[in-house]
Amino acid sequence: MDDRGGSFVAVRRISQGLERGNTCHSTSGSTAWLGRGLSCVCAQSRESDARPSFDLTPSQEECLQRLQNRIDIAYDSSIPEHQEALRALWNAAFPEEELRGLISEQWKEMGWQGKDPSTDFRGGGFISLENLLFFATNFPKSFKDLLWKLEGDRSVWEYPFAVAGVNITFMLIQMLDLEAVKPRTMVGAVFLKFLSENESAFDLLYCITFKLMDHQWLAMRASYMDFNTVMKATRRQLERELLLEDITRLEDLPSYGLLTR
């Protein structure tokens, strides 16, 4: 427990040894939560009450509604699909280590706060698990680099990987204002354009953001008490990149170049 009233679970660094173009296309391949974990203060509103709104095409409305439906799904440990997704995440992270159970002390190795990851999903819902699994599947090298903190001169006390991932999902939902009927910021409107062209845009932006956050972490020589500061800096950088004039797809973002497969 810190002196500001929030709790934080620090993780000691692990040794490195251990329109046709406007329809949704698939690609191959609350407030300050987070329970007793990292407090995501980056979601604080910075706009006035009178914010502009942006009209959407019918196909964009459909894409937004599909994403909102995903956001609304809470993680439920009694649903077989959710159980299998959690097992798939473990297998992607630790392919050579057998998981002894969905409730196990082993989960702490991934940076969950306790032996039951479902308690950490309350802040981000099932989509936060889907985001982590998408990251592990599509960018396995970057995923492993962040999980094991393999890059850069690290702090002795590092951010917990999995809980940080749920915080990133939560931050993106707030930054993009995805629970609104339609975008009320230019950043949200730009993202909806990308979403209408790539149904996996939110998952891809998640991967970019996670890698960018870690890049900022290293640049700021941060330790666990600096997590919220790093998240704020990550959000500001991401907003700037999304508003660059020559960005026509998420792959054009400068931070996309940080990802490796």
C-alpha positions as CSV (number, residue, x, y, z in Angstrom):
1,M,0.0,0.0,0.0
2,D,1.4,3.3,-1.0
3,D,1.0,6.7,0.8
4,R,-1.7,7.8,-1.7
5,G,-4.1,5.1,-0.7
6,G,-3.7,2.8,-3.7
7,S,-2.2,-0.6,-3.6
8,F,0.4,-1.9,-6.0
9,V,1.9,-5.3,-6.5
10,A,5.5,-4.9,-7.6
11,V,7.3,-7.6,-9.4
12,R,11.0,-8.2,-9.0
13,R,12.7,-8.5,-12.4
14,I,13.1,-12.1,-13.4
15,S,16.5,-13.2,-14.5
16,Q,16.9,-13.4,-18.2
17,G,18.1,-17.0,-17.9
18,L,15.1,-18.4,-16.5
19,E,-17.5,1.7,-49.1
20,R,-16.3,-1.9,-49.7
21,G,-13.2,-0.6,-48.1
22,N,-15.4,0.7,-45.2
23,T,-16.8,-2.6,-44.0
24,C,-15.3,-4.6,-41.2
25,H,-12.5,-6.8,-42.4
26,S,-11.0,-9.6,-40.4
27,T,-7.3,-10.2,-40.6
28,S,-5.6,-13.6,-40.5
29,G,-3.8,-15.0,-38.4
30,S,-14.2,1.2,-13.8
31,T,-12.7,4.3,-13.5
32,A,-9.5,3.9,-11.6
33,W,-9.5,0.2,-11.3
34,L,-7.8,-2.0,-11.0
35,G,-9.0,-3.6,-7.9
36,R,-6.0,-4.0,-5.7
37,G,-3.6,-3.6,-8.6
38,L,-2.2,-0.9,-10.7
39,S,-4.3,2.3,-10.6
40,C,-5.0,3.5,-14.1
41,V,-5.2,7.3,-13.6
42,C,-4.6,7.9,-17.3
43,A,-8.3,7.7,-17.9
44,Q,-9.1,11.0,-16.4
45,S,-11.2,13.3,-18.7
46,R,-9.4,16.2,-20.2
47,E,-12.2,17.5,-22.4
48,S,-15.0,19.9,-21.5
49,D,-18.5,18.7,-21.3
50,A,-19.3,20.2,-24.7
51,R,-17.3,17.9,-26.9
52,P,-17.8,17.5,-30.7
53,S,-19.2,14.3,-32.1
54,F,-18.5,12.7,-35.4
55,D,-21.1,11.1,-37.7
56,L,-20.5,7.5,-38.7
57,T,-21.4,5.6,-41.8
58,P,-23.7,2.6,-41.3
59,S,-20.7,0.2,-41.7
60,Q,-18.7,2.2,-39.1
61,E,-21.6,2.0,-36.7
62,E,-21.7,-1.7,-37.2
63,C,-18.0,-2.1,-36.6
64,L,-18.2,0.0,-33.4
65,Q,-21.1,-1.9,-32.1
66,R,-19.3,-5.2,-32.6
67,L,-16.3,-3.9,-30.7
68,Q,-18.6,-2.5,-27.9
69,N,-20.2,-6.0,-27.7
70,R,-16.7,-7.4,-27.0
71,I,-16.0,-4.8,-24.4
72,D,-19.3,-5.6,-22.6
73,I,-18.4,-9.2,-22.0
74,A,-17.1,-9.9,-18.5
75,Y,-14.7,-12.6,-17.9
76,D,-16.6,-15.6,-16.5
77,S,-14.5,-18.6,-15.3
78,S,-17.5,-20.9,-15.7
79,I,-17.7,-20.4,-19.5
80,P,-15.6,-23.1,-21.4
81,E,-14.6,-20.6,-24.1
82,H,-13.1,-18.3,-21.4
83,Q,-11.4,-21.2,-19.7
84,E,-9.8,-22.3,-23.0
85,A,-8.7,-18.8,-23.8
86,L,-6.9,-18.6,-20.5
87,R,-5.2,-22.0,-21.0
88,A,-4.2,-20.9,-24.5
89,L,-2.6,-17.8,-23.0
90,W,-0.6,-19.9,-20.6
91,N,0.5,-22.3,-23.4
92,A,1.7,-19.3,-25.5
93,A,3.7,-17.9,-22.6
94,F,5.0,-21.2,-21.1
95,P,4.8,-23.9,-23.8
96,E,7.2,-26.2,-21.9
97,E,5.5,-25.9,-18.5
98,E,2.2,-27.7,-17.8
99,L,-0.5,-25.6,-16.2
100,R,-1.7,-27.4,-13.0
101,G,-5.0,-25.6,-12.9
102,L,-6.9,-22.4,-13.8
103,I,-6.4,-21.4,-10.2
104,S,-2.7,-22.0,-9.4
105,E,0.3,-20.2,-7.9
106,Q,1.8,-20.6,-11.3
107,W,-0.1,-17.6,-12.7
108,K,2.1,-15.3,-10.6
109,E,4.9,-16.1,-13.0
110,M,3.0,-14.2,-15.7
111,G,2.4,-11.2,-13.5
112,W,-1.1,-11.8,-12.2
113,Q,-1.6,-10.6,-8.6
114,G,-2.7,-13.9,-7.2
115,K,-3.4,-17.5,-8.1
116,D,-6.7,-16.7,-9.8
117,P,-6.4,-14.4,-12.9
118,S,-10.1,-13.9,-13.0
119,T,-9.9,-11.4,-10.2
120,D,-7.7,-9.2,-12.3
121,F,-9.9,-9.4,-15.4
122,R,-12.6,-7.4,-13.5
123,G,-11.1,-4.2,-14.7
124,G,-10.8,-5.1,-18.4
125,G,-13.3,-7.9,-19.1
126,F,-12.8,-10.8,-21.4
127,I,-11.5,-8.5,-24.1
128,S,-8.3,-7.9,-22.0
129,L,-7.6,-11.6,-22.2
130,E,-8.3,-11.6,-25.9
131,N,-5.9,-8.7,-26.3
132,L,-3.1,-10.6,-24.5
133,L,-3.8,-13.8,-26.5
134,F,-3.7,-11.8,-29.8
135,F,-0.4,-10.3,-28.8
136,A,1.1,-13.7,-27.9
137,T,-0.2,-15.2,-31.2
138,N,0.7,-12.4,-33.6
139,F,3.9,-10.9,-32.1
140,P,5.3,-13.8,-30.0
141,K,8.8,-12.3,-29.9
142,S,7.7,-9.0,-28.5
143,F,5.3,-10.8,-26.2
144,K,8.1,-12.9,-24.7
145,D,10.5,-9.9,-24.6
146,L,8.0,-8.0,-22.4
147,L,6.9,-11.0,-20.3
148,W,10.5,-11.8,-19.4
149,K,11.8,-8.2,-19.5
150,L,14.5,-9.1,-21.9
151,E,15.3,-5.7,-23.4
152,G,17.0,-2.7,-22.0
153,D,18.5,-1.8,-18.6
154,R,15.6,-2.8,-16.3
155,S,14.6,-1.6,-12.9
156,V,15.1,-3.9,-10.0
157,W,11.3,-3.7,-9.4
158,E,9.4,-4.1,-12.6
159,Y,5.7,-3.7,-13.5
160,P,3.7,-7.0,-13.4
161,F,3.3,-8.0,-17.0
162,A,-0.3,-9.4,-17.1
163,V,-1.8,-6.8,-14.8
164,A,-0.2,-4.0,-16.9
165,G,-1.7,-5.6,-20.0
166,V,-5.2,-5.3,-18.5
167,N,-4.5,-1.7,-17.6
168,I,-3.6,-1.0,-21.2
169,T,-6.9,-2.5,-22.4
170,F,-8.7,-0.2,-19.9
171,M,-6.7,2.8,-20.9
172,L,-7.4,2.3,-24.7
173,I,-11.1,2.0,-24.1
174,Q,-11.1,5.3,-22.2
175,M,-8.8,7.1,-24.6
176,L,-10.8,6.1,-27.6
177,D,-14.1,6.8,-25.8
178,L,-15.3,3.4,-27.1
179,E,-18.4,3.2,-24.8
180,A,-19.9,6.3,-26.5
181,V,-22.5,6.0,-29.2
182,K,-20.1,7.7,-31.6
183,P,-16.7,9.3,-31.3
184,R,-16.4,12.6,-29.4
185,T,-12.7,13.2,-30.1
186,M,-10.6,13.3,-33.2
187,V,-8.5,10.4,-31.9
188,G,-11.6,8.3,-31.5
189,A,-12.8,9.2,-35.0
190,V,-9.4,8.3,-36.6
191,F,-9.5,5.0,-34.8
192,L,-13.0,4.2,-36.1
193,K,-11.7,4.7,-39.6
194,F,-9.0,2.1,-39.0
195,L,-11.5,-0.2,-37.3
196,S,-13.8,-0.1,-40.4
197,E,-10.9,-1.3,-42.5
198,N,-9.5,-3.9,-40.1
199,E,-11.7,-5.6,-37.5
200,S,-8.6,-6.5,-35.5
201,A,-7.6,-2.8,-35.2
202,F,-8.2,-2.6,-31.4
203,D,-6.1,-5.8,-30.8
204,L,-3.3,-4.5,-33.0
205,L,-3.4,-1.1,-31.4
206,Y,-3.1,-2.9,-28.0
207,C,0.1,-4.6,-29.1
208,I,1.5,-1.3,-30.3
209,T,0.6,0.4,-27.1
210,F,2.1,-2.3,-24.9
211,K,5.4,-2.2,-26.7
212,L,5.3,1.6,-26.6
213,M,4.6,1.6,-22.9
214,D,7.6,-0.6,-22.3
215,H,9.7,1.6,-24.6
216,Q,8.7,4.7,-22.5
217,W,9.4,2.7,-19.3
218,L,13.0,2.2,-20.3
219,A,13.4,5.7,-21.7
220,M,12.2,7.1,-18.4
221,R,14.3,4.6,-16.4
222,A,11.1,3.9,-14.5
223,S,10.4,1.7,-11.5
224,Y,7.1,0.4,-10.1
225,M,6.1,3.6,-8.5
226,D,6.3,5.4,-11.8
227,F,3.8,3.2,-13.6
228,N,1.0,5.8,-13.8
229,T,3.4,8.4,-15.0
230,V,4.6,6.1,-17.8
231,M,1.0,5.3,-18.8
232,K,0.2,9.0,-19.1
233,A,3.3,9.5,-21.3
234,T,2.3,6.5,-23.4
235,R,-1.2,7.9,-23.9
236,R,0.1,11.3,-25.0
237,Q,2.5,9.8,-27.5
238,L,-0.1,7.5,-28.9
239,E,-2.6,10.3,-29.3
240,R,0.1,12.4,-31.2
241,E,0.9,9.5,-33.5
242,L,-2.8,8.8,-34.3
243,L,-3.2,12.4,-35.4
244,L,-0.2,12.5,-37.7
245,E,-1.3,13.5,-41.2
246,D,0.4,10.7,-43.1
247,I,-1.1,7.9,-41.0
248,T,-3.5,5.9,-43.2
249,R,-3.3,2.6,-41.2
250,L,-2.1,1.5,-37.8
251,E,1.0,-0.1,-39.4
252,D,2.0,3.5,-40.4
253,L,2.3,4.6,-36.7
254,P,6.0,5.2,-35.7
255,S,5.5,3.0,-32.7
256,Y,4.5,0.0,-34.8
257,G,8.1,-0.3,-35.8
258,L,8.9,-1.3,-32.2
259,L,7.0,-4.6,-32.6
260,T,8.8,-7.8,-33.7
261,R,7.2,-11.1,-34.6
